Structure formats: structure tokens, C-alpha cells
């Protein structure tokens, strides 16, 4: 068995560029980061092995255990999906006091918020999980907090699965990679860059840290944790997709070499478990190779990478149910890697997943006539989306016209009725009025063409 230690000092020229007048400060910062990465690298000096020898497959895992962890170890300080960097690390503080967890500073965001890696276990196989590289995608970040609570339990509270993971895996987590984006609950970082499209240039501090950590620990497995569009549908049935999985392509040919094939089997195990938790709501993400995306390049660099995308479930506006689903998914994957059990999965379990099949709109009004002052009524359909697909709030016009084939979560049958937009919805120039897509919805559905006729329903803010 070959052992390999990975050095990381060569990554620092990419992590920090010297600025005029800042040479000494830059050297001190490199030294501090070198010491921090050394702590991670020590645990990475291990056998490169993906199927631990001498480890018997465990009992079927981990639906019931994941449910229990998600309930008993739920970090109550995080009650909804909008929280910032400071709130998150305060919430983690009780768990991080455990001797079972090692916290390592690994860098800082564009605005200087600390990025930290948390390590559990000391086994021969390294697994790397990173979350919230998009600041408004926090579901897995919540789930990692709950798993950390379970990892942190005292030795007296024995658990066979936790002991197995600790002895066979070294689990390195980098939660909330984009804390500046999380501050405003936006996708991009502080300079407007999508970190997951910055793998080639490494222009952002966050991308450089992610790459440097990956290079320092040389993980055999990786989990790229995201939230996808909450309006994404899956077939059959055009239901909202709860979880989308992917073993990302490592090249433009979309081939399956040994690395991606293993990732596919891990994803298959996740699907097999989750079908018992959210049946019919699991899909496969688009696998077109993207040379700017971290997941695809992680696969190409030799890390068996699985993408987990949290979508949406009914009556789950703050994704607390999906938080629990993520706990189950991640735990199931870790256990399968720790036992080597994922090798027993069938590739068909992965390839038979329905693919994400497009998205729906939030509301479509069908069959009504649109009334704009000074113009004859026009028989059209009108659709709109809320600014937040799950929490709703303000709505904006998406499309007007023949929308017979448009799929919507809420369809209003309005044949014979009249849509009256409020004056605030209409642009005016030279005495003429326009209704434009993208405008904020303030509209009343009435029985007649006259603006004083009976009100049937109001949409958006009241005029």
C-alpha cells in the first residue's frame, strides 16, 4: 500500500498576490496559513484507499439513524434558511468544543470573514464536503451543523456508525464558503462573482481557499453541496424536485472512468436511501461538462465528487425538511464510503433517475381579458413569479400571452373575467400605456370590464 503526503506550499502564490507596500504583511499571512494548512495536511498523510480492507459491510444504513440525528442533534439556533456568518459560527460553538472535532483557519473571504475547516475522524480515506459557495444556498450548511452535533457527542455516548466513520474516514468540512454572499443572501460573492464559475481563473479569495484546501488534503471523495432552483420539476408527474444528484462529468466526452464511476455508485446509494424518505422527488442534475465549475474539475483532479442539490418540498418554506433529508443523504454516503459498501450499488440506480425537466412558474391566470385604460380588452394568459419561490412576497410579471403549455404551481381559471392592473403596473408615455414583463404585480381580477365591477381576487400589493 502506497502512502502519500501532500504538500501545499506551492498553492500560496495563487492564494495571495503581493501588493505594493504589503510584502511583510503578506509573508506573515502566508506563514500563519502555512501553519493552519499543516494541521490539515498532517491528517492527509495516509494511504490512498477507497475500499477499506478488513471492514465488514454494516447493517443497512442510514435512514432511521439520519432521522434521529436530524431531530436530536438539530442546532436550534438556526431556525430558518437565512442566517449570516456570525450567527452560524455562534450556533456551532457548543459542538466545536468537543475534542472529537478539530477546527482549522484556512483563509478569509473578500470582506475578511474567516473561513474554517472542521475535521472529524482520523481514518485512511479523506472525504471533503463544502457548502454554500452560493450565498443563498444554505440547506446543506444547516445539515452540516446537525451532523457536527452528532460527531461531537462524548465518547460515552457510543454509536457504531459514528465510530466506524471516525476510524475509517477523515471527514473535512468547509461550511459556508461564501459568507459575504450569505450576508445579503445572494448567490455571488462580494465582488459579484459566482465562485462556482471561478475554477479556471481563481480570481476570488474564496475559490483560492477551496482549491488550496483540496490540494492540501487530497481527498478521495468530495461532496459539492448546493440548492437548485426551487421551481425545478421532475418527471413523471411534474412534481418539484426535492433532491437532485450528480456525479459530474470530468471531461467533454462525459466518460466514466474509475473516479467518476465510484462517484456514480455513491450517488446511487444516496438515491436508494432517499427514495424511502422523499419517494418520487429525486432527480439527476444536468451532466454537461463545465470547465469553469468546481465539481467538474474536482472530478478531473481525481476526487470522486458527488453534487447534492436541494430543491424544494411542499410546505417547507425554510427548507427544514430538506435539512433533515441532507443529514440522511450525507450520513448514508459517509457510511457507505467507510464500509466500502457503495461498491455493491448498481449503476442503474443512478442512470435510471429522472432528469431535471425544466421549471414551473408560481402562478398563471388563464382565460381572462386584460383591461388597460384607453385600449380594448385583450384575451391573454398572464404568469408571474414571486421574488422568493418558497416564502413568496413580492411578485413580478413573467409572461403574457398564450400560456396553455406553461406549468404552474397555482393555476387560476379566469375564463370570462377581467384583469385590471393598478396604475403602478403601467408605464406611460405620450398618453399611451404599456404593461411590461418584470413589473411588480398589483392587479385585481373582476367580473366585468368596468373598474368598479365586482372583485373576484386580488394579486400582489393592493392598489
QUIBEL-V554038 format. One record per residue. N is the residue number from 1. SS is DSSP state (alpha for helix, beta for strand, coil for the rest). Layout:
# QUIBEL-V554038
{{N/SS} {N/SS}}
This chain:
# QUIBEL-V554038
{{1/coil} {2/coil} {3/beta} {4/beta} {5/coil} {6/coil} {7/coil} {8/coil} {9/alpha} {10/alpha} {11/alpha} {12/alpha} {13/alpha} {14/alpha} {15/alpha} {16/coil} {17/coil} {18/coil} {19/coil} {20/coil} {21/coil} {22/coil} {23/alpha} {24/alpha} {25/alpha} {26/alpha} {27/alpha} {28/alpha} {29/alpha} {30/alpha} {31/alpha} {32/alpha} {33/alpha} {34/alpha} {35/alpha} {36/alpha} {37/alpha} {38/alpha} {39/alpha} {40/alpha} {41/alpha} {42/alpha} {43/alpha} {44/alpha} {45/coil} {46/beta} {47/beta} {48/coil} {49/coil} {50/coil} {51/coil} {52/coil} {53/coil} {54/coil} {55/coil} {56/coil} {57/coil} {58/coil} {59/coil} {60/coil} {61/coil} {62/coil} {63/alpha} {64/alpha} {65/alpha} {66/alpha} {67/alpha} {68/alpha} {69/alpha} {70/alpha} {71/alpha} {72/alpha} {73/coil} {74/coil} {75/coil} {76/coil} {77/coil} {78/coil} {79/coil} {80/coil} {81/coil} {82/coil} {83/coil} {84/coil} {85/alpha} {86/alpha} {87/alpha} {88/alpha} {89/alpha} {90/alpha} {91/alpha} {92/alpha} {93/alpha} {94/alpha} {95/alpha} {96/alpha} {97/coil} {98/coil} {99/coil} {100/coil} {101/beta} {102/beta} {103/beta} {104/beta} {105/beta} {106/beta} {107/beta} {108/beta} {109/coil} {110/coil} {111/coil} {112/coil} {113/coil} {114/beta} {115/beta} {116/beta} {117/beta} {118/beta} {119/beta} {120/beta} {121/coil} {122/coil} {123/coil} {124/coil} {125/beta} {126/beta} {127/beta} {128/beta} {129/beta} {130/beta} {131/beta} {132/coil} {133/coil} {134/coil} {135/coil} {136/coil} {137/coil} {138/coil} {139/alpha} {140/alpha} {141/alpha} {142/alpha} {143/alpha} {144/alpha} {145/alpha} {146/alpha} {147/alpha} {148/alpha} {149/alpha} {150/alpha} {151/alpha} {152/coil} {153/coil} {154/coil} {155/coil} {156/coil} {157/coil} {158/coil} {159/coil} {160/alpha} {161/alpha} {162/alpha} {163/alpha} {164/alpha} {165/alpha} {166/alpha} {167/alpha} {168/alpha} {169/beta} {170/beta} {171/beta} {172/beta} {173/beta} {174/beta} {175/coil} {176/coil} {177/coil} {178/coil} {179/alpha} {180/alpha} {181/alpha} {182/alpha} {183/alpha} {184/alpha} {185/coil} {186/coil} {187/coil} {188/coil} {189/coil} {190/coil} {191/coil} {192/coil} {193/coil} {194/coil} {195/alpha} {196/alpha} {197/alpha} {198/coil} {199/coil} {200/coil} {201/coil} {202/coil} {203/coil} {204/coil} {205/alpha} {206/alpha} {207/alpha} {208/alpha} {209/alpha} {210/alpha} {211/alpha} {212/alpha} {213/alpha} {214/alpha} {215/alpha} {216/alpha} {217/alpha} {218/coil} {219/coil} {220/coil} {221/beta} {222/beta} {223/beta} {224/beta} {225/beta} {226/beta} {227/beta} {228/coil} {229/coil} {230/coil} {231/coil} {232/beta} {233/beta} {234/beta} {235/coil} {236/coil} {237/coil} {238/coil} {239/beta} {240/beta} {241/coil} {242/coil} {243/beta} {244/beta} {245/beta} {246/beta} {247/coil} {248/coil} {249/coil} {250/coil} {251/coil} {252/coil} {253/coil} {254/coil} {255/coil} {256/coil} {257/coil} {258/alpha} {259/alpha} {260/alpha} {261/alpha} {262/alpha} {263/alpha} {264/alpha} {265/alpha} {266/alpha} {267/alpha} {268/alpha} {269/alpha} {270/alpha} {271/alpha} {272/alpha} {273/alpha} {274/alpha} {275/coil} {276/coil} {277/coil} {278/coil} {279/coil} {280/coil} {281/coil} {282/beta} {283/beta} {284/beta} {285/coil} {286/coil} {287/coil} {288/coil} {289/coil} {290/coil} {291/coil} {292/coil} {293/coil} {294/alpha} {295/alpha} {296/alpha} {297/alpha} {298/alpha} {299/alpha} {300/alpha} {301/coil} {302/coil} {303/coil} {304/beta} {305/beta} {306/beta} {307/beta} {308/beta} {309/beta} {310/beta} {311/coil} {312/coil} {313/coil} {314/coil} {315/coil} {316/coil} {317/coil} {318/coil} {319/coil} {320/alpha} {321/alpha} {322/alpha} {323/alpha} {324/alpha} {325/alpha} {326/alpha} {327/alpha} {328/alpha} {329/alpha} {330/alpha} {331/alpha} {332/alpha} {333/alpha} {334/alpha} {335/alpha} {336/alpha} {337/alpha} {338/alpha} {339/alpha} {340/coil} {341/alpha} {342/alpha} {343/alpha} {344/alpha} {345/coil} {346/coil} {347/alpha} {348/alpha} {349/alpha} {350/alpha} {351/alpha} {352/coil} {353/coil} {354/coil} {355/beta} {356/beta} {357/beta} {358/beta} {359/beta} {360/coil} {361/beta} {362/beta} {363/beta} {364/beta} {365/beta} {366/beta} {367/coil} {368/coil} {369/beta} {370/beta} {371/beta} {372/coil} {373/coil} {374/coil} {375/coil} {376/coil} {377/coil} {378/beta} {379/beta} {380/coil} {381/beta} {382/beta} {383/beta} {384/beta} {385/beta} {386/beta} {387/beta} {388/beta} {389/coil} {390/coil} {391/coil} {392/beta} {393/beta} {394/beta} {395/beta} {396/beta} {397/beta} {398/beta} {399/beta} {400/beta} {401/beta} {402/coil} {403/coil} {404/coil} {405/coil} {406/coil} {407/coil} {408/beta} {409/beta} {410/beta} {411/beta} {412/beta} {413/beta} {414/coil} {415/coil} {416/coil} {417/coil} {418/beta} {419/beta} {420/beta} {421/beta} {422/coil} {423/alpha} {424/alpha} {425/alpha} {426/beta} {427/beta} {428/beta} {429/beta} {430/coil} {431/coil} {432/beta} {433/beta} {434/beta} {435/beta} {436/coil} {437/coil} {438/coil} {439/coil} {440/beta} {441/coil} {442/beta} {443/beta} {444/beta} {445/beta} {446/beta} {447/coil} {448/coil} {449/coil} {450/coil} {451/coil} {452/coil} {453/coil} {454/coil} {455/beta} {456/beta} {457/beta} {458/beta} {459/beta} {460/beta} {461/coil} {462/coil} {463/coil}}
